[in-house]
Amino acid sequence: MCSYLRIRRNRTRGTSANSRTITQFPARGHEVHLEHDNSDLLGDDVQLLTEDIADRPQLLIDVLNAVFDRVFIKDCDQKVIFANRAFLSNFGLRASEVIGKGLDEFLPKDMVARCLNADRLVLETGEATCLETSWINPSSGERRYTETHKAPLRDSNGTITGIVGISRDITSRRRTEEELERQKTLLELIVETVPDWIFVKDRERRLLLANQSVYADLQLDPTTTNGEDPTAHLTKAIGQTSHATDEFVLESGQATTGSVSLVDPAGRERFIEFRKMPLVVEGETTGIVSVCRDLTDWKQAEEQSKRNESLLLHAARLSSLGELSAGIAHEVNQPLYSILNYAKAIKNKLQDEDSLDLEAIRTWVDQIHSEAARGGEITLRLKSFVKPTETQRQRSTIDKTIEESIQFVRIEARDAGAVIESSFAADVPQLVFDRIQIQQVLINLLKNAIEACVEAATNDPRIVVGTEIDDGFVVVSVADNGPGVSVSDEMNILDPFHTTKHDGVGLGLAISKTIVEAHDGQLTYSTNETGGTTFRFSLPIENSNPSAEMRVEST
């Protein structure tokens, strides 16, 4: 660069003020004075020269050329009288193309107007200004952004003699700001779009932010709730739950989750799942971030699904009952037939007063009572088996449930010539299970075993029902000596609609599997030593509370 700066130091006696005259291009004789008032006129990157370097103008030039920011000086005619190396390099210019030129002679056109307006503002008002401009880099085609600070240059009399400016490329900053703004807009869009309730409160529980779902579902007015504790605008139940969970998060600094059933302002019962987290800034909990999800529709669908499952199980029980109707009729008929015989005997005795045997009559009356009670038990058992009920887990004895199930199929087994034996393990504890559903599983397995023995025309058809304790479970087994199960590897008779019977629909075992798995157990089958099939299902000894809800999944 052929130009140079000459610094002349002027002192005024009795004052500490300094003024420096910066002279550039002595051939033109142009002098510019820069008054030094300890202000940060040129920013952090360019320091005002001290008295020690005032007589070394080349050092000042070297300093200005070393900084990355673009430094320039213009006279009152807005002609450039100095430009550092960064300025020239940024625009791909030589000094001769800039010095003594106006901005419109070398700057991109989309920058000129704003820069000249800023120059005029500085010259007219004598105040510093800052502006942001953008331009297209001709070599790369990329838009670049520049932030420029401009301030007036004054001579020793305070007269404005020009403009000094520092420009900084802020393209990266603008790109970052634009990306942050884009992400902020996207986040706001997501927050406003999701149906979940999303809101933020400070430590005083004042509402700082909430999405539209909060205002709509809770019928809140943003103009009255923003910046306020919204508890007063909520129902009492919602307010109490909100306050208690807020208190926990603020005091513990830990997140909390839960669910609550409540009635909204419209009077609709809702099932809400919530999660609250501390809002942490620099290690300090400054508020609460809450996300609530309305699971009402899901809950209602789940309850309807459970009702449908109960109906399916009930239909399966009715189907089993129809297949066992002959045996059931025989079992009900037995106590009735006995009652009829005892009644006839008593009637006969009463007709012959001479041979009246009161002791025999008393015995027969006791028998009538006993048979009537037995008939009542049979009827009650049938009624409980076919009655459509919700799932009910209770502590029960598995051995007794097995014996009751055997009674249901006893007549069918007798007609098939099959013998049903039972072998129970000692000290089997009471288990938590739905007695009717487990009875349904047992009856289905016993019926399958009887049919297998009939199909194989086994000489000595035999079915063994047993229990054993295995690794925290009670395992119930039903073994037959029929032909066994012969299926391909791809076929599992426990899956829905898979069956080995020519007239079967393949739902009995699938329903049984669903019931057992709902009890946290497993249903399996294998070939036993007789060549027949053994079905086993397990029930956990350590189970949930009897009152706990059980969900039976659809199959």
Secondary structure, DSSP 8 states (H G I E B T S, - for coil): ----EEEEEEE-TT---EEEEEEE-TTTTEEEEEEE-S--TTTTTS----GGGTT-HHHHHHHHHHSSSEEEEEETTSBEEEE-HHHHHHHT--GGGTTT-BGGGTS-HHHHHHHHHHHHHHHHH---EEEEEEEE-TTT--EEEEEEEEEEEE-TTS-EEEEEEEEEE-HHHHHHHHHHHHHHHHHHHHHHHSSSEEEEEETT--EEEE-HHHHHHTT--HHHHBTS-GGGGS-HHHHHHHHHHHHHHHHH---EEEEEEEE-TTS-EEEEEEEEEEEEETTEEEEEEEEEEE-HHHHHHHHHHHHHHHHHHHHHHHHHHHHTHHHHHHHHHHHHHHHHHHHHHHHHHHH-STT--HHHHHHHHHHHHHHHHHHHHHHHHHHHHHS------EEE-HHHHHHHHHHHHHHHHHHTT-EEEEE--TT---EEE-HHHHHHHHHHHHHHHHHHHHHHT-SS-EEEEEEEEETTEEEEEEEE-SS-----TT--TTSTT--SSTT--S-HHHHHHHHHHHTT--EEEEE-TTSSEEEEEEEESS---TTS-------
